[in-house]
Amino acid sequence: MHWNLETRYRILLSINNAIITQTSRVKLFQALATEIHKHFRYDRLSINLYDPETESLSYFAAADGIAPEGISSKESRPLAKGSVAQMVITSKSPVIIEDLNRYEDLPSVISMLDSGLTATMAFPLMVRNRILGSVHFSFRKRPEDMHDLVEVLTDVSNQVAIAVDNMLNYVALAKVNENLERQKRFLMVNGNDAYHRDHFFYASPAMAEIMSQIELVADTDASVLITGETGTGKDYLARTVHNLSSRRDHLFVKINCPALTESLIESELFGHGKGAFTGAHVQRVGRFEMGNGGTVFLDEVGDLPANLQAKLLQVIQDGEFERVGESRAIKVNIRIIAATNQDLENSMRNGSFRRDLYYRLNMVTIHTPRLKDRPEDIALLVERLTKLQAKQMNRPAPEYSDLALEKLIHYHWPGNVRELKNLVIRLVILRPGMRISEADIDKILSTFQTEQQIPVSTLADAERTHIERALIKCKGVLGGPHGAARLLGMPRSTLQYRLRKFGLNPHDYQRGEGTS
């Protein structure tokens, strides 16, 4: 047959039209085999995929035509066992064997001869100078015009290479999307396990006004700053804003700012590229990228370090950021909700919180009142939370006397709703199904107050005190075998950084123990 340019073009076009819409390996291979068979006869068609990491071969899909004994289309095998494929992949050039009898010493050729095949043509699948594998056409009888057929099949193999590469990328992307969907479902279920709108109980005018405020602001993209003491339910209100908004079908990503370590905080928020730092073996998606289309909740935003405040401001202003170790800008569409128990206006005045960031976060402010300032909610919260906790623990709910409820209503609740919930949990555990008296409440509240009176310093205060003791013991000496750095088990440079952080001067401790 004469393979002129018009014929070649028609063949390539028909093959392209047949395979372009296929979305699975098997269907693509079947469409390819069917279309090629219309233009010339072959007795076996197969596509090998090559894995350079393991130096192994696997079939793209089940081969078509004769299946030589001992050659399985379902198993991965070492490259060395695919004799013809090995020659193609090693040389990155076509291998044309007009008479297989001349290669009887090759294991795979013996199987082909035994099945009646006498000739084969194999072509490399190359995409962007990268070899994906090889495509093989085998025959019982050597084709006529074999030289012209080689030219045609070279063009066909180039087209097959593109189709195979697209399919592999499609499958890989589908797998990534499947994993992302799985992660999303996990996050949406587990990230909201503390949130149930039907479990939000209130009767006070103060909370009713807050809920009216939330309903007005929820379906806008305005940044919301939620203020209030620890335990007042700022996290819950943030989730309520998200779940009442048009972003409810996307993720609510919570970032607990104080829990982020300085060394990994940027990677956690913005993600990192592969190889960005030691241990970064794979690319990581950060919290802001994960929250694209949804809401990012910055809990205790007042504890965010100064350098991160600047980067956060950039994300809010420009809607984009860069992963650590990469220079490509990533655009995101997120709604920011922040919460704090600090006085950010005072933090602005002392320079620990950026003024421009404060005004970006503070488009709408919602202040959560202390529990003792909304006594109308206390009896309702006790009753509903008791039933809820009893159901979750599969225990009978305790009942409260009027005097017990009165005692709870007039308690000052320094831990707010969180403290009340803890009290309810204790009662469900210790007094299931019993009637709770005023004396029971007195007893458990006195336990709470004793626990609250135990002095607990912050981690920073404890660290400063520990360093001061070391300086006193070492008489202000930092380095050397008898220095504070050795005593504390840290490099001298790290100790000097800590001294600057806490405003400590080693000269003040040169008198040693007993320094006042």
Sequence and secondary structure as in RCSB ss.txt:
>XXXX:A:sequence
MHWNLETRYRILLSINNAIITQTSRVKLFQALATEIHKHFRYDRLSINLYDPETESLSYFAAADGIAPEGISSKE
SRPLAKGSVAQMVITSKSPVIIEDLNRYEDLPSVISMLDSGLTATMAFPLMVRNRILGSVHFSFRKRPEDMHDLV
EVLTDVSNQVAIAVDNMLNYVALAKVNENLERQKRFLMVNGNDAYHRDHFFYASPAMAEIMSQIELVADTDASVL
ITGETGTGKDYLARTVHNLSSRRDHLFVKINCPALTESLIESELFGHGKGAFTGAHVQRVGRFEMGNGGTVFLDE
VGDLPANLQAKLLQVIQDGEFERVGESRAIKVNIRIIAATNQDLENSMRNGSFRRDLYYRLNMVTIHTPRLKDRP
EDIALLVERLTKLQAKQMNRPAPEYSDLALEKLIHYHWPGNVRELKNLVIRLVILRPGMRISEADIDKILSTFQT
EQQIPVSTLADAERTHIERALIKCKGVLGGPHGAARLLGMPRSTLQYRLRKFGLNPHDYQRGEGTS
>XXXX:A:secstr
    HHHHHHHHHHHHHHHTT  SHHHHHHHHHHHHHHHS  SEEEEEEEETTTTEEEESS  EE   TT  SSS
 EEGGG HHHHHHHHHTS EEES GGGGTTSHHHHHHHHTT  EEEEEEEEETTEEEEEEEEEESS  TTHHHHH
HHHHHHHHHHHHHHHHHHHHHHHHHHHHHHHHHHHHHHHHTTTT  GGG    SHHHHHHHHHHHHHTTS   EE
EE  TTS HHHHHHHHHHTSTTTTS EEEEEGGGS TTTHHHHHH B TTSSTT  S B  HHHHTTTSEEEEET
GGGS HHHHHHHHHHHHHSEEE BT   EEE   EEEEEESS HHHHHHTTSS HHHHHHHTTEEEE   GGG G
GGHHHHHHHHHHHHHHHHT    EE HHHHHHHHHS  TTHHHHHHHHHHHHHHHSTT EE HHHHHHHHHHHHH
HHHS    HHHHHHHHHHHHHHHTTT  SSTTSHHHHHTS HHHHHHHHHHHT  GGGGTT TT  
